[in-house]
């Protein structure tokens, strides 16, 4: 029987993804840093904040977040568990609509304001066009998201929590160190006078051939493609019904299975 291990685009073995909330003006500096060091990220925006004091404007959003992902954060950043269901449904739906009118692509991600959510909301999110939702509960671990519960995606850490030490652990060669997910708010770097923290982290992470630098939605979509693989009982036939290519290690050899194709791996 073939031994199959998941790999990521171009045969990479690890993933780094970042996530920043609220659309503060400090995103301007943060996106520059990310571009400088080749880091990919998702920015979750409450549409009611756009153009308000200390927040980004609608006209700058397409260029500011180009090559990153813009995702939802509800319209007004409410405490979701303190409002009736029809209101938080509207908060999510209308935030998507507002952001999509600016960025011109489907907005499919969400982060929960204050990290608060309800089971009822989670059950409705697929019907609201949301593919994943991020919490604020740190795991200090490096596991792939559980695709059975994509609406409880717990990050590795907030950047205020042992960022550099966790980063070093992530970089160590270990089969369990697969995905590092960092989140926060860009204004915190200005408030805490520690822009050097995130720059040092980016320096340590940049340009590593075994890391895939991805947005949240890219990770979610790729993991879904892995989940959809159809594999024969002995692991010699692998069918990829998804549109995107996937990478695997088969008996220690990195291989690609193109989207919509079937590959046979027999000696």
N, C-alpha and C positions, 0 to 999 in steps of 0.2 A: 504494500500500500504506500502511495506517495505521501510524504510529509509536507503539508501545505501551511505556510505562515503568511499572514497579510503583510503586504508592503504598500507604500504610498507612491504618488507620482514620481516617475523616473527611478523607481526602486529604492526610494528613501525609506528609512526605518523609523523616523520620529517626525512629530508635527509640533510646530509652535504657532499658536494663534493668540491674538490679543483682542480686548473688547473694552471700549470706553463709552461712558454714558453722558447724556444730557446736552452735548453740542456746545460746550463752553468755548470761548474765544481762544483758550489755550490749546485747543485742537490744532490751531494753525501751526504752532511750534512743534507739537507732538507729531503731526503728519510729516513735517520736514525731517524730523529725527528718524521716523520709521522708513521714509524713502531713502535717506542717507545710508542706512544700514541694511536695507532690503527686508524689513519686517512687514508682515501683512497684518491687517487689523479690521475689526468691525466697529462701527460707530452707531450707537443706538440713540435716536433723536426723538424727543417729545415735540411734536409739531407746533404746539402752542408756544414753545420757548423760542422758536426760530425768529430771529430779528429783534428779540428782546435784549435788554441791557446785559452785557457780558456773555452773549450767545452769538453763534454764527448767523449769517443772513442767508436767505434763500438763494440770492444770486451767486454767492460764493460756493455753495454746497457742491454743485457738479464738479468743479475743478478741484476744490479742497479735498474731497473724498474720492477723486478718481483713482482707480486701482485698489481701492478699499471697498468695503461693503457698508452701505447705509441700511440700518435695520430699525425696527419699531421700538418704542419705549412708552407707548400710549400717548394720547394727545396732551394731557395736562399733568401727568406724573402723579396720579392719585394713589391713595392707600386702597388697593383693590378690594380687600376683604371688608371694607366699610361702606360699600355701595351696592345697590341692587344689580343683579346680573345683566339686565338690559343696558345699564350704563357702562359697565366695563367692556361689554361686547362692542358698544359704540366707540369707546376709547381706543380699542385695538384696531377696529375696522377703519375708523376715520383717520387714525394716524397713518396707517398704510396708504390710504388714498392720498393724503396730503403729501407724504414723502415721495410716492410714485409720480406725482405730477411734477416733482422737481428733478428727480434723478432719471426718469424714463426707463425704469426696469421694475419688475415685480419685487416688492419688499417682502421678504419671507421669514426674517428672523425677528426675535423679540427678546428683550430683557425686562424682567419684572421690576417695576418701580419699588424701591426699598427692599427688593427681594421677596415681596409678599405675593402670594398667589393662593388660589383655592383649587380643590380637585375639580369642581364644576367648570372653572375656567379652563383648566388643562384639557378637559374632555371636549370643550368647544373649539379650542385653538385650531385643530386640523380643518374645521369647517370655516374658519376665518382666514384660511390661506397661510397659516403660520407653520413653518417646517420644524422649528426648534425654539426653545425658550430657555434663557440662562437665568439661574438663580444667583444669590450672593453668598452661598454656603461653600466655603473653601474646603477642599478635601486634602490639600497638601500631598496629593498623589497625581499620577500621570497616566490614568487609564483613558481609553477611548470612551466617548459618550455611549450610554446604554440606549440603543436604538429602540428598545421596547418602551422606554420612557423618555423620549426626546424633549419633553416639556419640563423636565427636571434636570437640566444640564448644569451640573455643579462644576465651577471652575477650580483650577488648582489652587489659586491664591489671588488675593488683591495685591496690588503692587506695594502696599504698605506692610505686607506680611512676609518677611524673610525672603524677599524677592531674589537676592543674589545667591543666598545659600541653597534655595530650592532650584535655582537655575543651574548651579554647579552639580547638584544631584541629578538633575535631568540630563545633563551632558555626559555623565559617566556612562560607560558602556554597560548597560543592563537591560535585559529583554523586557522588563516591566516598565521602563521609562519610555513610554510611547508618545504621549501627548501632554504638552504643557500649555495651560490656558490661564492667561493673566488678565485681570480686569481692574477697572478703577475709574477715576474722573481726572481729566487733564488739569483742572484747576488746582488739584491737590499738590501738584509739583510746584506751582507758584506759591501757594499758601505755605507749604512746608519747606520752601527754599531748597529743593532737592532734585532739580532737573538732572543733576549729575547721576542720580540713582538710575533713572531710566536710560540715560545715555550709556552708562557703564554696562547695564544689562544688555542693551542692543549690541554694544561692541563685542561682548562675550558670545553672543548668539549668531552674529553675522557670518554669512558665507560658508556655512558648514555643509558639506556635500551630503551628509546623511539626514539632514533636516528638510522637511517640506514646510515652507512658510506660507500660511494659508489664512483666509478669512473664515469666520464661523460657518457661513453657508457652504463654502467649499468643503470644509471638513464634514459637515452633515451630509451633503450630497455624495461625497466619495464613500463615506461609511455606509450609506444606503446602497450604493452600487456593490460594495463588498457583500452586504447582507443578501442581495438578490442573486448572487452567484448560484448556479445549479451545478453541483459536483457529483460525479458518479461515485458508487460505493467504494471503489478502490482508489479514488482520487486521481485517476488517469485522464478523465474527461471533464473539462471545465467549460461551462456555457455562461456567457456574459450577456444577459438580456438588456442591460442598461445601455444608454447612449454613450457613456464615457468609458475610456480604457481603464483597466485596473491592473495593478502590479501585484505579484505574488512571489514568494520564495517556494520553489518546488524542489524538494530534496537538496536544499542549499543553493540552488541556482535561481537567480532573479529572472523572472519572465513577465511578459505583458500579455494580457488577454484583451484584444480590442473590443470596443463596444459593439454589441450585436453579433459577435462571432463565438465560435466554439473552438477550443484548442485541445489537442490530445498530447499528453505527456507520458510516453512509454519509452523505455530503454530499447 
